[in-house]
Amino acid sequence: MNLKHMEGCGWSEAELFRRPWSLQTQDGAELEAGDSDFDTRSGERGAWPVTIWQADSAQGAPYSRTEDLAAVYGKLVRRAERTWIVADAHTYFVVDRIETEEPARLLSSFRWDNGDGRLNVNVASPVKLVLRRLPEAMKFFLVESCADGRPDDGGLIREQPEPGLFVFGSGAFSRSHLSVYAIAADAEEHIRKWHIVDSGDGGHHVEPPDRAGGFALGWQTGAGAGREAAGDRLLGRWPRLKLEDRYRGRGFVLDHDGWREH
């Protein structure tokens, strides 16, 4: 995978899975991960395959990684999954799915390396960041936020540009949270021409500078889109993710065994 633009902005895949969330309960308590270096693949919650790796292939499937981090948060959290998708060198998505035993507010932390002080951040809105670390840049948008299945007014609640920490919070206390982030990365002189827009079918389109092609992430609808097997921790009770490759006119659905073409 070519992650030049992403890594040039000081962002890493490993950081995405290190203490990604904290939870606030209605009584004011804040729950954080018990161990920032916890190996989710050997978690105490049984023998489920809590990590999926799907490398990009000759067939053009995207690379993705899903981890269930519930075990590090204790009994309050039933499910805490993050899916990281690399569509190509310029386009990425992050999907968070959290379920708790009692209503909680979700706080999602994202960190960029700014040890050299070169990171410049423009907060265009509470759901839109534009980050520049010359010669690279990225747009980082919260494009979907739901609480208990309803739209939620989540957004940026805390910013600390010097250490490169940005925290997004849900607006509601609920037992179920869904957050989707869409990212475009490129050389700084091109980043203004990238757009992250509604795909027209309830999904999210990362559109390249010439407005031709790009990738769109959404949810599978229609036949076969319903609930997965009740015991499936990674995909159960949520619609399946689908990714459209609009450069090549292809589509993929995230299934039990990784991405399959549809």
N, C-alpha and C positions, 0 to 999 in steps of 0.2 A: 504494500500500500504506500502511496505517496502522500505523506502527511506534512509536507514542507510548509504549507501556508498555515495550518493549524498550529504546528509546533513552533513556527516562527513567531506566533503571537504569545507564546509562553504557556500553551495549553497542552495537557497530556491525557491520554486514555487512563493511565493509572490513577491520576488525581480524581477522575470522575467517580471512582468506586471507593474512595477513601473518605469516610465520614460524610456521605452526601447529604444527610438530612438530620434535623432534630424535630421533635414534636412537642407542642404546647398543649396541655390539657386545660379544660375549662376552669380548673381550680388554680391555674397559674403555674403548675409544675412544668418543667422542661426536661424532656427525655432525649438523651444523646446516645450515640453508639458506644457500646462498652469497650470496644477495642478497635482502634483505627487500622490495625494490621491484621484483622481477623481473616482467615482463609475461608471464604464462603464454600469452597468445594469440599471441605471436611467438617461442615457445620453439624451441630448436635441434633438437628431436627430430622434425622433419618437419612435414608440412602437416596433421596431424590437427586437427580442431576441438576444442581442449582446453578450451574454455569453452562451456557451454550456458546460454543465457538463456531462461527461459520465464516471461513475465509472466502475472499473473492476467488472466483474460479474462471475457467475458460468459457463457461456458459454465461458469464456475466452477472452471476448472483452477487448481491452486496455482501460486505463484511458486516457481521453484527456480533454483539456480545450481550448476553442477558445474565444478570446476577440477582439472586434473591438474598437480601441482607437481613431478613427478619430476625434471624437468630441472634444478632448482636444487639437488638433493641429490647429483648425481654418479652414477657408474656403479653404486654399491651398490644404489641404489633403482630398481626397474623400474617402479613405479607408486605414485603418491601422490595419491589423489583425495579431495576433500572435496565433499560435496553439502549445500547449505544449502536448507532448505525452509521457506517461510512458508505455513502452511495458512490462517491468518487473523490478526487483530490480536492474538490471545492465544496462539497455538499455533505452535511452531517445532520443527524437527528438524535435527540435524547428523549426517551419516553419513560416516565416514572409512574408506577402504579402501587399505591399504598392502601392497606386495609388495617384498621385498628379495632380493638374491642370496645372502645368508648370514643366519643367525639374528640377530635384533636385538630389542632391547626398545624399544617405542614410548613416547615421552613427548609428550603433547598439551597445549599451552599455550593457556589462554583468559584474555583480558584485559578488564577493565572499567575505564572511566575513573573514577578516584577522586581527581582533582586537587583537588577541594574537600573531601575527607575525609568526605563524607556517606554513603559506602557502608558498610552493615552486613551482615556475612555470618555466617550460622549454618551450620556444617558438621554437618548432621544425621546423616550417616554418610559413609564414604569414597566413596560414589557419589551422595550427595545434598547439594546446596547450596541454601540459601534466601537470596536476596540482596534487600536492601531499600535503596532510595535514595529516600526520601520525596519525592513521594507515590506512587511506583511500587515494584513488587516483582516478583520472578520466582523460580520453582522451576527448577533446572537439575540434571537427573538423568542419570547414565550408566546407561542401561537395558540395554545389550547390549555385551559385550566377548568377542571370540573370537580365539584364536591358532591358526593352522593348522587352522581349522575346528572347534576344540573350545572350550567355555566357558573363559574366562580370568578370574582373580580380580583384574582391574585395578581401579584406584581412585585417589583423590586421594593424591598423594605429596608435594606441596609447596604451601604456601599463603603468600601474601604479601598480606594484605588491604590494607595501606596503599597500595601501587601498583596493587592490583586484579589480581594475577596468581595463577592457580590452575593447577597442572599435574597431569594425570592420567597414570598410568603403567601399562603392561601388566604382568602378573605374570610372563609367560613371554618367553623369547627365541625368536622364531619367524620364519619367512619370510613369513608372511601374517597381517595384523591387520585385524580389523573392529571398529569402535566405533560405537555409536549413542547419541546424546544426545537427550533429549526435554525441551522447555522450555514452561512455562506462565508467562504474564506478565499482570499486571492491576494495578489500583490496590491499594495495600498492604492496605486493609481487607478485600479479597476474596481475597487469595492463599491463606489457610489452607483455603479451601473448594475449591480446585483440587486434583485428584488425578492422579497419573501411575501407571497400573496396567497389568498384563498384559491384553492385548486378548482373550485366550482362544484365539487361534490362532497363538501364537508372536510376535505383534507387541506394540505398545506404544500404549496409549490415554491421551490427555490429556483428562481428563474435567472438564467445567465444573462450577461450584458447584451447579447444580440436578441434576447427574448425568444429564442428558438431552442426548444429542448428543455433540459433541466430535469429535476426529479420532484415527484410529489408523493408525500406520505399521507395515508388516510386509513380508513377502516373498511374491511371487507363487508359488503352488504349483499343481500339476496340469499339464494340457496347456499347452504353450507356455512353461513356466516354466524350461526348461533353459538351457543355455549359449547365449550369443549368438554371432554370427559371430566366428571366431577373431581377426580383425583389429581388432575393436572395442575400443579402449583404454578407453572410458568404461564400457561395460557388460559386456564379455566376461568369462566365467568366474565371474560372480557372478549369483545370482538377481536378478530385477528387483524394484525397490522398488514397493510398492503403498500407496496412501493412501486410507483410507475416510473419507468425509465423513458422519458419523453424524447430523448435523443434517438433511441432505437425502436420505439414503439413496443416495448416489452413491459410486463408486469410480474411482480413476485408477491407471494403471501408468506408470512412467517408462520410456520406450522410446527408440529412436535419435533421434527428432525431438522429444523432450520428453514431456509428459504426454498420455496418451490415456485416454479414458473406457472403462471395461470393466464 
